Amino acid sequence: MSDLWALFIVALFAILAIFAFVRWLYPNRETHAITDDIFRRELRRHDQPKPIDNFVLSVSGEAAIARTSARDELIILRRVGDRYSLRVLPVSSLHIRPSKSETALVSIDDFTWPAMRFDMNDIQNFARANA
Amino acid sequence: MPENLPDINISSLAGPLYVVLILIEIVAIKLRGGGGSYEAKDASTSIFMGAGSAVIGGSLGFINIAVLIFVYNLAPVKLPFNVWTFVACFILWDFCYYWAHRYYHRCRWAWAAHVVHHSSQHYNLSTALRQTWTGLFTGALVLYLPLALLGFHPALIALCGGLNLIYQFWFHTEYIDKFPKWVEAVMNTPSHHCVHHANNPRYLDANYAGVFIIWDRLFGSFVPELASDPPRYGLVSDLGTFNPLRVFSHEYVGIFKDITKPGLTLVQRVLYVFAPPGWCHDGSRLSSQQIKQNYVAKHGKPKNNAGLPE
């Protein structure tokens, strides 16, 4: 058992070393805010060639929510590392709760998607437009 | 003699080799300027999952061995350890692995463990280490018990399993292209296994093989990598985090949420645990078969419809 824990601790050091090495050799170039082009590119990549009207950007610029031509449907795009994750969801699955400094935390019913922070006015206007 | 076989988990002992090969791949991709990609958080999560899997697997592995020994003692014939029984055991272990792996993908309870391995949007050697921590609880061991019942010693079974898993490490790469046709016909290769990690509709539930791709060809689950449909890696529903605890547990959380929904029958609750991933009682989600059907309905039948419904 102690050998296993020693292995685990050595692995942790290896992970830190590899993390630093990969970060140095492959710096993440996807650091800018999500743009219209990125959104459309990711829709195509995820085989969801849906027309989107407009989208609202999170405070960090790493997440965006758009509505599709389908009345009760939303598309959420989120940057995860240098890749993008995408969800197509009904409007009802979006949960908005006020947070500090005129922002709102937006979450969906997904354990692996931490809440995203949006400007309160932006997300309220977006929600109103979709009402 | 079987009693003289080393009782070691050689797959875990290969750890340093794995790290060296990952470092070589990281540099090689950079030098070539293509043939794969790395992302720091993604690779770290993968290796952390692998380290956790080695510790938990190493701690609880004795349970698997105890069950194998119990069944082995029931075997009417005990096979000797020689080159022929080693080769036979290796091939049969791979056959059992094929069915175990198919079970991981077709039963949500097992998928909840195996999903970890498919959760990266990258396909590189670090992805190979992104392993579950709950493999023991899938019940897949049952599929290997016939080996012990045939008279193969548990240590030989464990040795073949370890070698099989070591073989499976190297083909988690985009750096290597296709091999000569005869190799691709018989062996599992990077080209075959990248299909298995892709979430393109035609590639879902394909290429379950460990070492020999012949099992997929025999049992109808083989889909070749097509230049016209480049693999897109990850899950059908991408994860939004690198947090290892969430990566490890998210499907179990999903199962728990589903079976505790109000108004379901007992059968529906059971199906949420054991039916294929994507099954649901109200049509709000899609199984892999439905995703394939929808793809054909949306895009029409492509020229090469490998992996898609007839």
HADDOCK unambig.tbl for C-alpha pairs under 7 A between the chains (distance, minus, plus):
assign (segid A and resid 1 and name CA) (segid B and resid 59 and name CA) 6.59 0.50 0.50
assign (segid A and resid 4 and name CA) (segid B and resid 55 and name CA) 5.43 0.50 0.50
assign (segid A and resid 4 and name CA) (segid B and resid 58 and name CA) 6.97 0.50 0.50
assign (segid A and resid 5 and name CA) (segid B and resid 55 and name CA) 6.88 0.50 0.50
assign (segid A and resid 8 and name CA) (segid B and resid 51 and name CA) 5.78 0.50 0.50
assign (segid A and resid 8 and name CA) (segid B and resid 55 and name CA) 6.71 0.50 0.50
assign (segid A and resid 11 and name CA) (segid B and resid 51 and name CA) 6.21 0.50 0.50
assign (segid A and resid 15 and name CA) (segid B and resid 44 and name CA) 5.54 0.50 0.50
assign (segid A and resid 15 and name CA) (segid B and resid 47 and name CA) 6.50 0.50 0.50
assign (segid A and resid 15 and name CA) (segid B and resid 48 and name CA) 6.94 0.50 0.50
assign (segid A and resid 19 and name CA) (segid B and resid 40 and name CA) 4.90 0.50 0.50
assign (segid A and resid 19 and name CA) (segid B and resid 41 and name CA) 6.81 0.50 0.50
assign (segid A and resid 19 and name CA) (segid B and resid 44 and name CA) 5.84 0.50 0.50
assign (segid A and resid 22 and name CA) (segid B and resid 38 and name CA) 6.78 0.50 0.50
assign (segid A and resid 22 and name CA) (segid B and resid 39 and name CA) 6.56 0.50 0.50
assign (segid A and resid 22 and name CA) (segid B and resid 40 and name CA) 5.18 0.50 0.50
assign (segid A and resid 23 and name CA) (segid B and resid 40 and name CA) 5.25 0.50 0.50
assign (segid A and resid 26 and name CA) (segid B and resid 38 and name CA) 6.88 0.50 0.50
assign (segid A and resid 26 and name CA) (segid B and resid 39 and name CA) 6.84 0.50 0.50
assign (segid A and resid 78 and name CA) (segid B and resid 240 and name CA) 6.96 0.50 0.50
assign (segid A and resid 80 and name CA) (segid B and resid 240 and name CA) 6.03 0.50 0.50
assign (segid A and resid 80 and name CA) (segid B and resid 241 and name CA) 6.48 0.50 0.50
assign (segid A and resid 81 and name CA) (segid B and resid 39 and name CA) 6.78 0.50 0.50
assign (segid A and resid 81 and name CA) (segid B and resid 41 and name CA) 6.80 0.50 0.50
assign (segid A and resid 82 and name CA) (segid B and resid 39 and name CA) 6.76 0.50 0.50
assign (segid A and resid 85 and name CA) (segid B and resid 238 and name CA) 5.12 0.50 0.50
assign (segid A and resid 85 and name CA) (segid B and resid 239 and name CA) 6.53 0.50 0.50
assign (segid A and resid 85 and name CA) (segid B and resid 240 and name CA) 6.20 0.50 0.50
assign (segid A and resid 86 and name CA) (segid B and resid 238 and name CA) 6.57 0.50 0.50
assign (segid A and resid 87 and name CA) (segid B and resid 237 and name CA) 6.98 0.50 0.50
assign (segid A and resid 111 and name CA) (segid B and resid 250 and name CA) 6.04 0.50 0.50
assign (segid A and resid 112 and name CA) (segid B and resid 239 and name CA) 5.63 0.50 0.50
assign (segid A and resid 112 and name CA) (segid B and resid 240 and name CA) 5.34 0.50 0.50
assign (segid A and resid 112 and name CA) (segid B and resid 241 and name CA) 5.73 0.50 0.50
assign (segid A and resid 112 and name CA) (segid B and resid 246 and name CA) 5.98 0.50 0.50
assign (segid A and resid 112 and name CA) (segid B and resid 250 and name CA) 6.54 0.50 0.50
assign (segid A and resid 113 and name CA) (segid B and resid 239 and name CA) 6.83 0.50 0.50
assign (segid A and resid 113 and name CA) (segid B and resid 240 and name CA) 4.60 0.50 0.50
assign (segid A and resid 113 and name CA) (segid B and resid 241 and name CA) 6.31 0.50 0.50
